Amino acid sequence: MEILTQVTQIASLPTNIFMTLLVLAGITIFLVIIIFLIRYLIETAPFAYVNARVRSMESRLLNEHKLNELIEATGITDLIGFLEDTDYGPYLSEVMNQSSDSVIVEKALNIHLAHIYKTLSNIVPDSAKKILKLLEKKFDVKNIKTLLRAKYVGLDAEETFKLLIPLGTIPESKLRELSEAKTIEEIVSGLEGTEYAHILSDELSKYEQAGKLTSLEMSLDKYVLGELWKNISIDGTEKDLFKEFVGTMIDIENLKMILKGKADGLSSEIISEYITDFGYELAPWKLKELADAESIEGVISSLEGTKYASILTDNLEEFEKAKTTYVFEKALDKYLVELGRRLSLRQPFGVGPIIGLITSKELEVRNLKIIIKGKIEGLPASQIRELLVE
């Protein structure tokens, strides 16, 4: 009623004053729109060149026809031949003589993926550079895990070095030096001066007691995810998208650890030690509740009200048949890829396409590894298809 009275009073003003107020209101609205557009252009303009490059990379992703061709290939040599005219061709041509070794072929794929991250981190604006640099650290973790596993099974220096990816923050000269280490303990001491040394040192006693690498490897994963989360700011549209993407990735990695821990009969204390106690939707109290659950069914029940509940519930029947948590891991990874695609569309002129490319490329490389390993092991095409994340 008060608003109506005000409108009536304004309408009863002399024509010249009313028109002046109307013009001022129009100018105000126009200025608000202009300010919004300028701010939008300032945020998105730095991404114009980057996203043109990203779209070009996206256009070279393998389509469904090419994937089917790879799955139906008669052997690994034919499969690598089919990839000759793709972005993977130059990387795989170097290992053609060792194509029966899935580890060597996987290394070639990992180097290609690392180059994608390197390219993106070199061309993106400063607002996104730090996050991509942190994501690059996953190749440090891959290399350290490879070093630990190589020494664990007794590989010599040359065999060890051949498995490493010469990218990441650890210099190639340091990787060569670490390859010469004779024991797990020597690798840990050899990392002195890097950010990973104290992480592994703290877990070394557990390795020595159990004789397994699990605690060392999980501590590395937890550290990198923690660094990612710590460095994400909520200020700015593009960083909000990164927060949602990285936060969901952390949620998913935590859920994988919890589900696998329950399947392996680990105590809630051990599970809690290796999950990252933060994320996007799963708060610390919820993670504790999930770790304390009696069973996998209890974990799913405790997720009621979150977006992850339906993902796991929809795959519970398949898990009960297969008796492997890979069923859940595959479903969760598929969700992350779908999220990446949605974020790409949500902000098509900002950081969205970069996130979309990262998730699509990670998925493509993962599926290629599954196909290649399946071919080397002689699996039928139908079984390989079941293992793929689509």
NORTA-V467979 format. One record per backbone hydrogen bond with DSSP energy under -0.5 kcal/mol. CO is the residue of the C=O (numbers start at 1). NH is the residue of the N-H. Records with the same first field share a line. If there is no record, write none. Layout:
# NORTA-V467979
CO: NH  NH
This chain:
# NORTA-V467979
1: 5
2: 6
3: 7
4: 8
5: 9
6: 10
7: 11
8: 12
10: 13
14: 18
15: 19
16: 20
17: 21
18: 22
19: 23
20: 24
21: 25
22: 26
23: 27
24: 28
25: 29
26: 30
27: 31
28: 32
29: 33
30: 34
31: 35
32: 36
33: 37
34: 38
35: 39
36: 40
37: 41
38: 42
39: 43
40: 44
41: 45
42: 46
44: 47
45: 48
47: 51
48: 52
49: 53
50: 54
51: 55
52: 56
53: 57
54: 58
55: 59
56: 60
57: 60
58: 61
63: 67
64: 68
65: 69
66: 70
67: 71
68: 72
70: 73
75: 79
76: 80
77: 81
78: 82
79: 83
81: 84
83: 86  89
86: 89
88: 92
89: 93
90: 94
92: 95
93: 96
95: 98
96: 99
98: 101
100: 102
101: 105
102: 106
103: 107
104: 108
105: 109
106: 110
107: 111
108: 112
109: 113
110: 114
111: 115
112: 116
113: 117
114: 118
115: 119
116: 120
117: 121
118: 122
119: 123
120: 123  124
125: 128  129
126: 130
128: 132
129: 133
130: 134
131: 135
132: 136
133: 137
134: 137
135: 138
136: 139
137: 141
138: 142
139: 143
140: 144
141: 145
142: 146
143: 147
144: 148
145: 149
146: 150
147: 151
148: 152
149: 153
150: 155
151: 154
156: 160
157: 161
158: 162
159: 163
160: 163
161: 164
164: 166
165: 167
169: 171
171: 175
172: 176
173: 177
174: 178
175: 179
176: 180
177: 180
178: 181
183: 187
184: 188
185: 189
186: 190
187: 191
188: 191
189: 192
191: 194  197
194: 197
196: 200
197: 201
198: 202
199: 203
200: 203  204
201: 204
203: 207
204: 208
205: 209
206: 210
207: 211
213: 217
214: 218
215: 219
216: 220
217: 221
218: 222
219: 223
220: 224
221: 225
222: 226
223: 227
224: 228
225: 229
226: 230
227: 231
229: 232
231: 233
234: 236
236: 240
237: 241
238: 242
239: 243
240: 244
241: 245
242: 246
243: 247
244: 248
245: 249
246: 250
247: 251  280
248: 252
249: 253
250: 254
251: 255
252: 256
253: 257
254: 258
255: 259
256: 260
257: 261
258: 262
259: 263
260: 264
261: 266
262: 265
267: 271
268: 272
269: 273
270: 274
271: 274  275
275: 277
276: 278
281: 283
283: 287
284: 288
285: 289
286: 290
287: 291
288: 292
289: 293
290: 293
295: 299
296: 300
297: 301
298: 302
299: 303
300: 303
301: 304
303: 306  309
306: 309  310
307: 311
308: 312
309: 313
310: 314
312: 315
313: 316
315: 319
316: 320
317: 321
318: 322
319: 323
324: 327
325: 329
326: 330
327: 331
328: 332
329: 333
330: 334
331: 335
332: 336
333: 337
334: 338
335: 339
336: 340
337: 341
338: 342
339: 343
340: 344
341: 345
342: 346
343: 347
345: 348
347: 350  352  353
351: 354  355
352: 356
353: 357
354: 358
355: 359
356: 360
357: 361
358: 362
359: 363
360: 364
361: 365
362: 366
363: 367
364: 368
365: 369
366: 370
367: 371
368: 372
369: 373
370: 374
371: 375
372: 376
373: 377
374: 379
375: 378
380: 383  384
381: 385
382: 386
383: 387
384: 387  388
385: 388
388: 390
